[in-house]
Amino acid sequence: MPTDHEKPSKDLNEIKPVTEGVEGYDDSLDYTEAEEAKVRRQIDLRLMPWVLFSTFILNMDRTNISNAISGGLPRSLGFNNTVINNAGSLYAVVFSLAAFFGSILGKKYGPHRFIPFLVLSWGIVTLGHGFVRDTPQFYLIRFLIALTEGGVIPATIVYLGSFYKRDEIATRLSWFWGVQSVASAVSGLMASGLLQLEGVNGLNGWRWLFIVDGIITIIAAGLLWFALPSSPYHTKGGLNVGGWLDERQASIGVTRVVRDDLLKLHYNTPVQWSDIVAALKDYKVWGHLAITCVGLTHFVPYGTYLPSIINSFGYNVYVSNALTAPSYILGFITMTIMTSHSDKVGERGYHGVFAYIWFIVGFAMLEFLPDNAPKAVFYFATLIISSAPLAHPMNIAWLTENTAPIGKRTVASGLVISAANIYGIYANQIYQPSDAPRYHVGNFIILGFLAATVLLFLNQKFLYARLNKQRANEWNAKSDSEKEDYNSTTTHQGSDRLDFVFKL
């Protein structure tokens, strides 16, 4: 049976590059593997640092709320953790809606411009956190931060798709989420210092945390505006000065990506309503959304209260924030190793199962350790949890490589980031004040979600295997003339075609 690489649909073969506006694509261009490797290396060295910088800033600003909570924000504003949980649920709803439209708006206005605009917007809002005075203002500022942060990740996924081939994306996304882990670690270390500014110029330490983070973010937005190129063919200008690919390398950069996936000849085509409908009707997409929504549930309660949980072991507030750093660094390392291996061997499902069994071991320790266990043992349990490899970037790559055509894939990219945040509506309610500090009920609930995720990964893998087998049997049963007739008359598109092979 031909693969989607070997036998693209007829209408794709008939597309002329010039009509699609994929500047730099040359269907007659010949280049060596060494030349392609050099171009990819240049993109890794010159583009990815800025992309990783943008997500570093994003996660620094997303995790500072947990540091502020441990630094006394609720007490200063006169409310308890119930308001924090409700604000978290509000954040999840708004962030998810913004994420859904992020990929669409990024495609429309250009990710290289849309991303810096969003960074500037949430930088201003982050700064505003430092001047909140009461509960209504806190709800408003959390609404605005979700609205401005939500679109950047799906826009970045769309952006990276124009620079990298399908079997390269998962590894780069692991760097992307790995740097978020580093940002969380740095945020914890910064917080351990900034929270000690309590009372300086009459401001709480947590206010200084938001003010400093906001100023850093606004500066970062300006740098990103002048650093991000529109495509591999246009790397000159701004902070890149003369560019980092010559004309031949630029053509290779575009051509290699299009040859890997001819659907990218449509890359600059705006998303249509039919793409939205197709993505929403595809049950396979919903399988990945379920993995995302269920599998990430534990991150909200655990991530929000991690400094406070460590504090409950007997460490002071400043040490507790600093002790979150090693966990995030270990998670970055394990995720990068696992995702790179997944790309190398071309397998997704069992890698996801491995990651979630690791999480189960850590939360089981946190749940069942006796209350009189040494605080170092409790802290070790948090290290086990936080060092587990995050399967989310691999799941996103799995979704995008198995979803076509390009408009449908763009919508799916927004949907999966929405799913990666909408669970916050209920996840923010898992750790309740009455359950503190061990959160036995909450951790037991989390263990259930983790076990369900293992089953979801297995279900998705076996679903794709069954579809591949069914389609192969149907295709191979056709005569040559029937195959030609199918290619000329079928209304099936992208991943709905008989000759599309799903990665397992």
C-alpha positions as CSV (number, residue, x, y, z in Angstrom):
1,M,0.0,0.0,0.0
2,P,1.5,3.4,-0.8
3,T,2.1,5.8,2.0
4,D,1.0,9.5,2.1
5,H,4.6,10.3,1.2
6,E,4.7,8.1,-1.8
7,K,1.2,8.7,-3.3
8,P,-0.2,12.2,-2.6
9,S,-3.6,12.9,-3.9
10,K,-4.0,14.0,-7.5
11,D,-5.1,17.5,-6.8
12,L,-1.9,18.1,-4.7
13,N,0.2,17.0,-7.6
14,E,-1.5,19.5,-9.9
15,I,-0.9,22.5,-7.6
16,K,1.5,25.0,-9.1
17,P,3.7,26.6,-6.4
18,V,3.3,30.1,-7.8
19,T,-0.5,30.0,-7.4
20,E,-0.1,29.1,-3.7
21,G,2.5,31.8,-2.9
22,V,5.0,29.5,-1.3
23,E,7.9,31.7,-2.0
24,G,11.2,29.9,-2.3
25,Y,9.7,26.5,-3.2
26,D,11.4,25.0,-6.3
27,D,10.1,21.6,-7.4
28,S,13.2,21.0,-9.5
29,L,15.7,21.9,-6.8
30,D,18.4,19.2,-6.1
31,Y,20.3,19.2,-2.9
32,T,22.3,16.8,-0.8
33,E,21.5,15.4,2.7
34,A,24.5,17.4,4.0
35,E,23.1,20.6,2.6
36,E,19.7,20.0,4.1
37,A,21.3,19.1,7.4
38,K,23.3,22.4,7.4
39,V,20.1,24.3,6.7
40,R,18.3,22.5,9.5
41,R,21.2,23.2,11.8
42,Q,21.1,26.9,11.0
43,I,17.4,27.0,11.7
44,D,18.0,25.3,15.1
45,L,20.7,27.7,16.0
46,R,19.2,31.0,14.7
47,L,15.4,30.6,14.9
48,M,14.8,28.1,17.8
49,P,16.6,30.3,20.5
50,W,14.1,33.1,19.8
51,V,11.1,30.7,19.8
52,L,12.3,29.1,23.0
53,F,12.9,32.6,24.5
54,S,9.2,33.5,23.8
55,T,7.9,30.4,25.6
56,F,10.4,30.9,28.4
57,I,8.8,34.3,29.0
58,L,5.3,32.8,28.7
59,N,5.9,30.2,31.3
60,M,7.8,32.5,33.6
61,D,4.6,34.7,33.6
62,R,2.2,31.7,33.9
63,T,3.9,30.2,36.9
64,N,4.6,33.3,38.9
65,I,1.0,33.1,40.3
66,S,1.9,30.0,42.3
67,N,5.0,31.8,43.7
68,A,2.9,34.8,44.6
69,I,0.3,32.6,46.3
70,S,3.1,31.1,48.5
71,G,4.3,34.6,49.1
72,G,1.1,35.8,50.7
73,L,-1.0,37.2,47.8
74,P,-4.4,35.8,49.1
75,R,-3.7,37.1,52.6
76,S,-2.8,40.6,51.3
77,L,-5.9,40.8,49.1
78,G,-8.2,39.4,51.8
79,F,-9.4,36.1,50.3
80,N,-8.6,32.4,50.6
81,N,-7.7,29.6,48.2
82,T,-11.3,29.3,47.0
83,V,-10.9,32.6,45.1
84,I,-7.6,31.3,43.7
85,N,-9.3,28.2,42.5
86,N,-12.2,30.1,40.9
87,A,-9.8,32.5,39.2
88,G,-7.9,29.5,37.9
89,S,-11.1,28.1,36.4
90,L,-11.9,31.5,34.8
91,Y,-8.3,31.6,33.4
92,A,-8.8,28.1,31.9
93,V,-12.0,29.0,30.1
94,V,-10.6,32.3,28.6
95,F,-7.2,30.8,27.8
96,S,-8.8,27.9,26.0
97,L,-11.0,30.2,23.8
98,A,-8.0,32.4,23.0
99,A,-6.0,29.3,22.1
100,F,-8.6,28.1,19.7
101,F,-8.4,31.4,17.8
102,G,-4.7,31.7,18.2
103,S,-3.7,29.4,15.3
104,I,-6.3,31.0,13.0
105,L,-5.3,34.6,13.8
106,G,-1.6,33.6,13.7
107,K,-2.1,32.2,10.2
108,K,-4.1,35.4,9.1
109,Y,-1.7,38.0,10.4
110,G,1.6,36.0,10.3
111,P,2.9,34.2,13.4
112,H,6.1,36.3,13.3
113,R,4.1,39.4,14.0
114,F,1.2,37.9,16.1
115,I,3.5,36.3,18.6
116,P,5.4,39.5,19.6
117,F,2.1,41.4,19.8
118,L,0.8,38.9,22.3
119,V,4.0,39.0,24.3
120,L,3.7,42.8,24.6
121,S,0.0,42.5,25.6
122,W,0.5,40.0,28.4
123,G,3.7,41.8,29.5
124,I,1.5,44.9,30.3
125,V,-1.1,42.8,32.0
126,T,1.6,41.0,34.1
127,L,2.9,44.4,35.2
128,G,-0.7,45.3,36.2
129,H,-0.8,42.3,38.6
130,G,1.5,44.3,40.9
131,F,-1.2,46.9,41.5
132,V,-4.3,44.8,42.1
133,R,-6.1,45.8,45.4
134,D,-9.2,43.5,45.8
135,T,-11.0,40.4,44.7
136,P,-12.9,41.9,41.6
137,Q,-9.6,43.4,40.3
138,F,-7.9,40.0,40.8
139,Y,-10.6,38.3,38.7
140,L,-10.3,41.0,36.0
141,I,-6.5,40.8,35.8
142,R,-6.6,37.0,35.6
143,F,-9.2,37.3,32.8
144,L,-6.9,39.6,30.8
145,I,-3.8,37.6,31.3
146,A,-5.6,34.5,30.0
147,L,-6.9,36.4,27.0
148,T,-3.5,37.7,26.0
149,E,-1.5,34.5,26.7
150,G,-3.8,32.0,25.2
151,G,-3.0,32.4,21.5
152,V,0.8,32.2,21.5
153,I,1.3,28.4,21.7
154,P,-1.0,27.5,18.8
155,A,0.4,30.4,16.8
156,T,3.9,29.0,17.5
157,I,3.0,25.5,16.4
158,V,1.7,26.9,13.1
159,Y,4.9,28.9,12.8
160,L,7.3,26.0,13.4
161,G,5.4,24.0,10.7
162,S,6.8,26.3,8.0
163,F,10.4,25.6,9.1
164,Y,10.4,21.9,10.1
165,K,9.4,18.5,8.6
166,R,6.9,16.3,10.3
167,D,9.5,13.9,11.8
168,E,11.4,16.9,13.2
169,I,8.5,18.7,15.0
170,A,8.1,16.5,18.1
171,T,11.7,17.0,19.1
172,R,11.5,20.8,18.7
173,L,8.2,20.8,20.6
174,S,9.9,18.9,23.4
175,W,12.5,21.8,23.5
176,F,9.6,24.2,23.5
177,W,7.9,22.6,26.5
178,G,11.3,21.8,28.1
179,V,12.2,25.4,28.2
180,Q,8.9,26.0,29.9
181,S,10.2,23.7,32.7
182,V,13.4,25.8,32.8
183,A,11.3,28.9,33.0
184,S,9.4,27.4,36.0
185,A,12.7,26.7,37.7
186,V,14.0,30.2,37.1
187,S,10.7,31.6,38.2
188,G,11.0,29.8,41.5
189,L,14.6,31.0,42.0
190,M,13.6,34.6,41.1
191,A,10.6,34.4,43.4
192,S,12.8,33.2,46.3
193,G,14.7,36.5,46.0
194,L,12.0,38.9,44.9
195,L,9.6,37.8,47.7
196,Q,12.2,39.0,50.1
197,L,11.6,42.6,48.9
198,E,8.5,42.6,51.2
199,G,7.9,46.1,52.3
200,V,10.4,47.9,50.0
201,N,8.8,51.1,48.9
202,G,5.6,50.0,50.6
203,L,5.0,47.0,48.3
204,N,4.5,43.4,49.0
205,G,7.2,41.0,47.8
206,W,4.7,39.3,45.4
207,R,3.9,42.7,43.9
208,W,7.6,43.1,43.1
209,L,7.6,39.7,41.5
210,F,4.9,40.7,39.0
211,I,6.4,44.1,38.3
212,V,9.8,42.7,37.5
213,D,8.4,39.9,35.4
214,G,6.2,42.4,33.5
215,I,9.1,44.7,32.7
216,I,11.2,41.8,31.4
217,T,8.3,40.6,29.2
218,I,7.7,44.0,27.6
219,I,11.4,44.2,26.7
220,A,11.3,40.7,25.3
221,A,8.3,41.6,23.0
222,G,10.4,44.3,21.4
223,L,13.3,41.9,20.8
224,L,11.0,39.3,19.3
225,W,9.4,41.8,16.9
226,F,12.8,42.4,15.3
227,A,14.1,38.8,15.5
228,L,11.4,36.5,14.1
229,P,11.6,36.0,10.3
230,S,8.4,35.4,8.3
231,S,9.7,32.2,6.7
232,P,12.9,30.3,5.8
233,Y,13.0,32.4,2.6
234,H,13.0,35.7,4.5
235,T,15.6,35.7,7.3
236,K,17.1,39.1,6.6
237,G,16.4,42.3,8.5
238,G,15.9,43.4,12.1
239,L,18.2,41.7,14.6
240,N,19.1,39.2,11.9
241,V,20.8,41.9,9.8
242,G,22.0,40.2,6.6
243,G,20.1,37.0,7.3
244,W,21.3,33.5,8.3
245,L,20.5,31.6,5.1
246,D,21.8,32.5,1.6
247,E,19.5,32.3,-1.4
248,R,20.2,28.6,-2.1
249,Q,19.9,27.6,1.5
250,A,16.6,29.6,1.8
251,S,15.2,27.7,-1.2
252,I,16.3,24.4,0.4
253,G,14.7,25.5,3.7
254,V,11.3,26.0,2.0
255,T,11.5,23.1,-0.5
256,R,12.5,20.4,2.0
257,V,9.4,21.2,4.2
258,V,7.0,21.2,1.2
259,R,8.4,18.0,-0.2
260,D,8.0,16.3,3.1
261,D,4.3,17.4,3.1
262,L,2.8,18.6,-0.1
263,L,-0.2,19.9,1.8
264,K,2.1,22.8,2.8
265,L,1.7,24.1,-0.7
266,H,-1.5,25.4,0.9
267,Y,0.4,26.8,3.9
268,N,-0.6,30.5,3.2
269,T,-4.2,29.7,2.5
270,P,-6.5,31.1,5.2
271,V,-8.5,28.8,7.4
272,Q,-12.1,28.2,6.0
273,W,-15.2,27.3,7.9
274,S,-15.1,23.9,6.2
275,D,-11.7,23.3,8.0
276,I,-13.2,24.1,11.3
277,V,-16.1,21.8,10.7
278,A,-13.8,19.0,9.5
279,A,-11.6,19.2,12.6
280,L,-14.6,19.2,14.9
281,K,-16.2,16.2,13.2
282,D,-13.1,14.1,13.2
283,Y,-13.3,11.5,16.1
284,K,-9.6,10.9,15.8
285,V,-8.9,14.5,16.7
286,W,-11.1,14.1,19.7
287,G,-9.0,11.2,20.8
288,H,-6.0,13.4,21.1
289,L,-8.0,16.1,22.8
290,A,-9.1,13.6,25.4
291,I,-5.5,12.5,26.0
292,T,-4.6,16.2,26.5
293,C,-7.5,17.1,28.7
294,V,-7.3,14.1,30.9
295,G,-3.6,13.6,30.9
296,L,-2.7,17.2,31.9
297,T,-5.2,17.5,34.7
298,H,-2.7,17.0,37.4
299,F,-0.5,19.9,36.3
300,V,-3.0,22.6,37.5
301,P,-3.4,21.6,41.2
302,Y,0.1,20.2,41.5
303,G,1.8,23.1,39.8
304,T,-0.3,25.8,41.5
305,Y,0.4,24.5,45.0
306,L,3.8,22.9,44.6
307,P,5.7,25.6,46.5
308,S,3.1,25.5,49.2
309,I,3.2,21.6,49.3
310,I,7.0,21.7,49.8
311,N,6.5,24.4,52.4
312,S,4.2,22.0,54.3
313,F,7.0,19.5,54.6
314,G,8.8,21.9,56.9
315,Y,10.9,24.1,54.6
316,N,10.5,27.9,54.8
317,V,8.8,29.8,52.1
318,Y,12.0,31.0,50.4
319,V,13.6,27.6,50.4
320,S,10.3,26.0,49.2
321,N,10.2,28.2,46.1
322,A,13.9,27.5,45.4
323,L,13.4,23.8,45.8
324,T,10.9,23.7,42.8
325,A,13.8,24.4,40.4
326,P,15.5,21.0,40.4
327,S,12.2,19.2,39.6
328,Y,11.6,21.3,36.5
329,I,15.1,20.8,35.2
330,L,14.9,17.0,35.5
331,G,11.5,17.1,33.7
332,F,13.1,19.0,30.8
333,I,15.9,16.4,30.5
334,T,13.6,13.3,30.6
335,M,11.1,14.8,28.2
336,T,13.7,15.8,25.6
337,I,15.2,12.3,25.8
338,M,11.9,10.5,25.4
339,T,10.5,12.7,22.6
340,S,13.8,12.5,20.6
341,H,13.6,8.7,20.9
342,S,10.0,8.8,19.8
343,D,11.0,10.8,16.7
344,K,13.9,8.5,16.0
345,V,11.9,5.2,16.1
346,G,8.7,6.7,14.8
347,E,6.5,5.5,17.6
348,R,4.1,7.6,19.8
349,G,1.6,5.5,21.8
350,Y,3.9,3.3,24.0
351,H,6.1,6.3,24.8
352,G,3.0,8.1,26.2
353,V,2.2,5.0,28.3
354,F,5.7,5.0,29.7
355,A,5.5,8.6,30.7
356,Y,2.2,8.2,32.6
357,I,3.3,5.1,34.5
358,W,6.2,7.3,35.8
359,F,3.7,9.9,37.0
360,I,1.6,7.2,38.7
361,V,4.6,6.0,40.7
362,G,5.3,9.6,41.9
363,F,1.8,10.4,42.9
364,A,1.3,7.0,44.6
365,M,4.4,7.9,46.8
366,L,3.0,11.3,47.6
367,E,-0.4,9.8,48.4
368,F,0.6,6.8,50.6
369,L,3.7,8.0,52.5
370,P,3.1,8.1,56.2
371,D,2.7,11.5,57.8
372,N,5.8,10.9,59.9
373,A,8.1,10.3,56.9
374,P,11.1,12.5,56.8
375,K,10.6,15.8,54.9
376,A,13.5,14.8,52.5
377,V,11.4,11.7,51.5
378,F,8.4,13.8,50.8
379,Y,10.5,16.1,48.7
380,F,11.9,13.1,46.8
381,A,8.3,12.2,45.9
382,T,7.8,15.6,44.3
383,L,11.0,15.1,42.4
384,I,9.7,11.8,41.0
385,I,6.5,13.5,39.8
386,S,8.2,16.6,38.4
387,S,10.9,14.6,36.6
388,A,8.5,12.5,34.7
389,P,8.7,13.1,30.9
390,L,5.9,15.3,29.6
391,A,4.1,13.6,26.7
392,H,2.2,16.6,25.6
393,P,4.5,17.8,22.9
394,M,4.7,14.3,21.5
395,N,0.9,14.1,21.5
396,I,0.7,17.4,19.6
397,A,3.1,16.1,17.0
398,W,1.1,12.9,16.8
399,L,-2.1,14.8,16.2
400,T,-0.6,17.2,13.6
401,E,1.2,14.5,11.5
402,N,-2.0,12.4,11.5
403,T,-4.3,15.3,10.6
404,A,-4.7,16.8,7.1
405,P,-5.3,18.9,5.0
406,I,-3.4,21.9,6.2
407,G,-6.5,24.0,7.2
408,K,-7.9,21.2,9.3
409,R,-4.4,20.7,10.9
410,T,-4.3,24.4,11.8
411,V,-7.7,24.2,13.5
412,A,-6.6,21.0,15.3
413,S,-3.5,22.8,16.6
414,G,-5.7,25.4,18.2
415,L,-8.1,22.8,19.6
416,V,-5.4,20.8,21.3
417,I,-4.0,23.9,23.1
418,S,-7.6,24.7,24.1
419,A,-7.9,21.2,25.5
420,A,-4.6,21.7,27.3
421,N,-6.2,24.5,29.3
422,I,-9.9,23.9,29.4
423,Y,-9.4,21.1,32.0
424,G,-8.5,23.9,34.4
425,I,-12.2,24.5,35.0
426,Y,-12.4,21.3,37.1
427,A,-8.7,20.7,37.8
428,N,-8.5,23.9,39.9
429,Q,-11.1,22.4,42.2
430,I,-9.1,19.1,42.9
431,Y,-7.0,20.5,45.7
432,Q,-9.4,22.0,48.3
433,P,-8.4,24.0,51.4
434,S,-10.0,21.3,53.6
435,D,-7.8,18.7,52.1
436,A,-4.5,20.6,52.8
437,P,-1.6,20.1,53.3
438,R,-1.4,16.4,52.1
439,Y,-4.3,16.6,49.7
440,H,-5.1,12.9,50.0
441,V,-8.4,13.2,48.3
442,G,-7.0,15.3,45.5
443,N,-4.1,13.0,44.9
444,F,-6.3,10.0,44.8
445,I,-8.4,11.7,42.1
446,I,-5.3,12.5,40.1
447,L,-4.2,8.9,40.2
448,G,-7.5,8.0,38.5
449,F,-6.9,10.6,35.8
450,L,-3.4,9.3,35.2
451,A,-4.6,5.7,34.9
452,A,-7.3,6.8,32.4
453,T,-4.6,8.5,30.3
454,V,-2.6,5.3,30.0
455,L,-5.8,3.7,28.5
456,L,-6.4,6.6,26.2
457,F,-2.9,6.4,24.7
458,L,-3.3,2.7,24.1
459,N,-6.8,3.2,22.6
460,Q,-5.4,5.9,20.2
461,K,-2.5,3.7,19.1
462,F,-4.7,0.6,18.4
463,L,-7.3,2.8,16.7
464,Y,-4.7,4.0,14.2
465,A,-3.4,0.5,13.7
466,R,-6.8,-0.8,13.0
467,L,-7.5,2.0,10.5
468,N,-4.2,1.4,8.7
469,K,-5.0,-2.3,8.4
470,Q,-8.6,-1.7,7.1
471,R,-7.5,0.9,4.6
472,A,-4.6,-1.3,3.4
473,N,-7.0,-4.2,2.8
474,E,-9.4,-2.0,0.9
475,W,-6.7,-0.3,-1.2
476,N,-4.9,-3.6,-2.1
477,A,-8.2,-5.1,-3.1
478,K,-8.6,-2.5,-5.9
479,S,-7.3,-3.0,-9.4
480,D,-5.0,-0.5,-11.0
481,S,-7.8,1.1,-12.9
482,E,-10.0,1.3,-9.7
483,K,-7.1,3.0,-7.9
484,E,-6.8,5.5,-10.8
485,D,-10.5,6.1,-10.7
486,Y,-10.4,6.7,-6.9
487,N,-7.6,9.3,-7.3
488,S,-9.5,11.1,-10.0
489,T,-13.0,11.1,-8.4
490,T,-12.7,10.8,-4.6
491,T,-14.0,13.6,-2.4
492,H,-11.8,12.3,0.4
493,Q,-9.1,14.8,1.5
494,G,-6.0,14.6,3.5
495,S,-6.1,12.1,6.4
496,D,-9.5,10.8,5.1
497,R,-8.0,9.3,2.0
498,L,-7.4,5.6,1.7
499,D,-3.7,6.1,0.9
500,F,-3.0,8.1,4.0
501,V,-1.0,6.1,6.6
502,F,-1.3,7.0,10.3
503,K,1.8,7.1,12.5
504,L,1.4,4.8,15.5
